[in-house]
């Protein structure tokens, strides 16, 4: 136990800070689609030019350069369009910087692992903490070459970070690479070109509180009418007053539509984004706004009614309900999902599984769900796991970040708190202490079910093991309670268990408790008397009458009636 890493304290995960809803722009005319394409292409070219200017500035960016870029964009579009483009540019540059730092850390971890394994003898067996040597001289030689490649990459990335240089591809690097291998991507050149242009369009506007319906650039009225403020070069396409173009389609948000309507009618800020799904040929409108973060309740209050422990796996969620003492209740539940197909399909699968999990938690009247705070950023490199390609693919396919973000967002609407726990040793210790005791003739507990119990007990502050070591002196409760199923302050912790009413054997029918009760016999000989026997100090005389005569009975005092 001395070489175990320290285990973090569980905490209540904070709720979401923003909301995003989407609806389809149906029944658009040909003219509407043409205008949207022209606006997106024009603003997309401006966004690409602004991003290139921001990347050239690097670390020398300041408010003066930002103001100069915005003035240039205002002349070619409008002031609000220019502000939305510069803000999106800053967000994209900052995201690239964060990804650059993550890439540097990944290279450093890979180089460290390779150097350690090269220093070990060939065929040396590794330990839990450190991997061993390589298997053969050929593999050792190939890894020396890879070490030089990684060191060169690391040196180049560090130089770019110090100089403030980032590499950004508007439209996506993956889609850009498909252009060089259209056969593998199952695309023609015209299909790829259409997707590439659609990804590089810019049709997004930030909201403004106090303005009409919360947005002056892309305005959506409470009845669903959508109008767009046209850029200066496209002002001739306006079909409404003040250089605006009104679309023929109307939107109605079925999800959180009441919240959106309240904000729009109160002229509170709402940001909009219009995008085209090339595969389906459909246009969509996404509305988003910020919300104040929900106040997190104390962890003790969240665990007052027990907890549901959830173990995250590559194809399902294993959940088990625990009472306040850490004991599993009922049967385990599995919520499956498939992570194949497109990104939208995978996201829908995750949302469906989480919806079923939260609905079950509400039916159990539990106010907390415990989940592991997983992060496989350091475990996805092939340098750590060597030839375990399938294992690396397994952990890379687990949607840990998306699942955690989705779960906190969806649980915020149901009033259920999400408790994040340290994932250290939950699967190993859960299987060691809980899998075998919970497996019977009619139920087979899996390793994942046992891990969900370990996660729930860690969230409650209980040890994962089922029972502590008995007292050293003798096996009794003289030195304290031996089990850890109940807290020290639990009422009745040291008292006997309450007797279960009813018979104790299976041979007696269920209603035997009422039939076996003592009843008054019908014969006189066996009738019980409520008379109390009293020994008097003086004997009664024959003239004294018995105070309590009974017909047909002999008086216990010896008197004559």
Secondary structure, 3 states (H helix, E strand, C coil): CCCCCCCCCCEECCCCCEEEEEEECCCCCHHHHHHHHHHHHHHHHHHHHHHHHHHHHHHHCCHHHHHHHHHHHHHHCCHHHHHHHHHHHHHHHHHHHHHHHHHHHHHHHHHHHHHHHHHCCCCCCCCCCCCCCCCCHHHHHHHHHHHHHHHHHHHHHHHHHHHCCCCCCCCCHHHHHHCCCHHHHCCCHHHHHHHHHHHCCCCEECCCCCCHHHCCCEEECCCCEEEEECCHHHHHHCCCHHHEEEEEEECCCCCCHHHHHHHHHCCCCCEEEEEEECCCCEEEEEEEEECCCCCCCCHHHHCCCCEEEEEECCCEEEEEEECCCCCEEEEEEEEECCCCCCHHHHHHHHHHHHHHHHHHHHHCCCCEEEEECCCCCCCCCHHHHCCCHHHHHHHHHCCHHHHHHHHHHHHHHHCCEEEEECCCCHHHHHHHHHHCCCCCCCCCCCHHHHHHHHHHHHHHCCCCCCECCCCCCCCCCCCCCCECCCCCCCCCCCCCCCCCCCCCCCCCCCCHHHHCCCCCCCCCCCCCCCCCCCCCCCCCCCCCCCCCCCCCCCCCCCCCC
